[in-house]
Amino acid sequence: MTSRNELREDLVGAGYSVKYLDDWQPKTTLYRHKPQYNTEGQIVFDVGSTVEKVPGNPEYVLRKARLGLFNKPPSDTCECRWCKERATSTPKRDGNGKFVKKQTDV
């Protein structure tokens, strides 16, 4: 198997820029679908906050998905377990931000 440095030297010799090679792993932004708490039980990172410039390879994204980090923002149509729990337990709000008493009022 070719080492990364050997491959890098070959690509630089073929005319690729060093900056392109240094930024070579695709980066992505992940969104929290599950809040993150500190040891005192306070929310440190709320739902919808982002984690930017993380590796975009599928294995890494899959590991983070198990922790509630996905490549799409949380929404009412999201099928992850945290969004489903939130949809059933959180009271709905109308367009003005006020709580809705009945589901039909939304």
C-alpha positions, -999 to 999 in steps of 0.1 A, spaced: 0 0 0 13 35 -9 18 59 20 2 93 19 35 111 16 45 90 -15 12 96 -31 15 133 -23 49 135 -40 35 118 -71 6 142 -73 28 173 -68 51 159 -95 20 156 -118 12 193 -113 -13 193 -84 -10 222 -60 2 216 -24 -28 235 -10 -52 212 -28 -35 181 -14 -34 195 21 -72 201 20 -78 168 3 -102 151 27 -137 164 21 -150 184 49 -187 187 59 -209 204 85 -229 183 110 -260 194 129 -269 183 164 -302 165 166 -296 157 202 -286 183 228 -252 179 244 -250 183 282 -221 190 306 -214 170 338 -239 193 358 -267 184 334 -268 218 317 -272 221 279 -238 231 264 -248 227 227 -285 229 218 -303 211 190 -295 226 156 -261 239 165 -233 230 141 -200 212 141 -181 226 111 -152 213 90 -154 177 102 -142 148 80 -168 139 54 -159 103 49 -188 79 54 -173 59 83 -168 91 103 -203 105 95 -219 71 105 -201 71 138 -213 106 146 -248 98 135 -250 73 163 -243 102 186 -270 125 172 -249 144 146 -262 144 110 -254 163 78 -289 178 76 -304 202 101 -331 188 124 -367 193 112 -402 181 118 -399 156 89 -366 141 102 -368 104 110 -340 101 136 -350 90 171 -342 123 187 -363 144 164 -392 118 167 -389 121 206 -389 158 204 -419 159 180 -440 139 204 -429 155 237 -425 192 228 -455 214 226 -460 229 192 -457 267 185 -475 288 160 -459 313 136 -457 339 164 -438 316 188 -468 310 211 -477 275 223 -506 259 204 -532 241 225 -544 217 198 -525 201 169 -551 213 145 -543 249 153 -508 247 137 
